[in-house]
Amino acid sequence: MPLTRRDFARGSAYTGAGVVLAGSVGVLAGAPDAIGIGGGDEESRAAEAAGTDRQHPPRGVGYGPLRDDPEGIVALPEGFSYRVISRTGVTELESGEPTPSNHDGTAAFAGPRGATLLVVNHEIDGPREETEHPVPLADGLVYDPAAPGGCTVVEVRRGGEVAQWVGIAGTSDNCSGGRTPWNTWLTCEENSDRAGENGMTKDHGYVFEVDPLDRRANRAPRPVKALGRYDHEAVVVDPRRGHMYLTEDDDEPNGLFYRWVPPKGFEHGRGRLRTLADDAGVLQAPKCYDSGGRFVDDLSRATRAGTVYGVDWVDVPDRDARTVPVRKQFEDGGVTRGRKLEGMWWADGGAYFVSSYAREESPGRPHDGQVWFYDPRRRTLTLKVILGVNAKPFEDGAFDGPDNITVSPYGGLIIAEDGEGVQHLFGATESGRMYPIARNEVNVGTVEEPEYSEFTGVVFSPDGKTLYANIQEPGIMLAITGPWRRQPR
């Protein structure tokens, strides 16, 4: 039964317009670093949110300042170190072919004999013949032989030895995705080319399942068309209800946060998604409203951490977008959009997801990124983190453009930056205080005009001792270790 605007307004009256509710869900509820928290005028609050000295966070938070890397790859705090696990064109797959380029979304699994298995997306698009290091077309694992993207599986064995092989090939723009409760990886295509466009021989814009533990399960790849065809970013699974939540990174108009409701009687499990009919279940988009019952057209309208919106769900008319892209199938006022909806992680009984940025294009106040939490039990969205506009992105010390995200076993969130200028991995405590973990020092531009590629695929090993992350260009997977410790709220 839909949660009505009246029900939500009545509930907000005794939750303090979201303050109590926001605190009760556990992580990142309002913070001194967030826009709208604290006094002062608009300009001073935005400056506080951007953070002018994040390399020196409040005492007791984080791991201290970052130290330059003599190898010019990644700067880390004192006591931390890294190891290069794979590198495009340098390391090799089991087949002898070079590691593909454009490392992106990644998940970690416990493998055999103490190994860690990592499934790594490769966000490569365009015609295959124009790609220097595509995902190899491994026999039996190819969806569209004209597409250069896909996934590799990386096994880091107990003794440190590394092996790599293809998980799926012939897909396009494999950006992020999501780990399932049954220990597989859902890889998402952020490219909705039709057959015949850009040299493709099949339609794209789908989600595919990759099993890191059973190579045979990945043969004859089949898209999960029930989850829709659009520029997918990430996906998570509600292990209790079986619902799946998905983000869309697109604009003109801005993309959507989706929910897929499985058909009655469907049970998730290994290989079960392949059995779904193309129109199985219901794909839906959100329609949000504030505590006064007013419709909210775009998530960037929220300007204070702790903001809570009620959510109704609206059915998608044509999920395969046969004539009109999914996000364009709704009239103005029909759904709530988000500016660059990116990474997502399931924890604390709900879905954390990122709206990467909203500057002058935003219908709301300019900012450099948000982290939201969807609570399926309450059917609410709560703004957990909002980053002020980073006025000096090419100077180290502030963060913008959050993208991939994971929940840390040491408290709070770890976020991969895909903003302007200098790129970081940074943490956000449960009260929203932010601190640096790593800085990309690989310059893919020139000395005169430096350019630093985004961090991607941030994820902890199953034992919590190693943080894996990628530098997308030139394509480097890193294993970061050090004196991890529980972060204060």
Secondary structure, 3 states (H helix, E strand, C coil): CCCCHHHHHHHHHCCCCCHHHHHHCCCCCCCCCCCCCCCCCHHHHHHHHHCCCCCCCCCCCCCCCEECCCCCCEEEECCCEEEEEEECCCCECCCCCECCCCEEEEEEEECHHHCEEEEEEECCCCCHHHCCCCCCCCCCCECCCCCCEEEEEEEECCCCCEEEEEEEEEECCEEEEEECCCCCEEEEECCCCCCCCCCCCCCCCCEEEECCCCHHHHCCCCCCHHHCCCCEEEEEECCCCCCEEEEECCCCCCECEEEEECCCCCCCCCCCHHHCCCCCCEEEEEEEECCCCCEECEHHHCCCCCCEEEEEEEECCCCCCCCCCHHHCCCCCCCCEECCEEEEEEECCEEEEEECCECCCCCCCCECCEEEEEECCCCEEEEEEECCCCCCCCCCCCCCCEEEEEECCCCCEEEEECCCCCCEEEEECCCCCEEEEEEECCECCCCCCCCECCEEEEEECCCCCCEEEEECCCCEEEEEECCCCCCCC
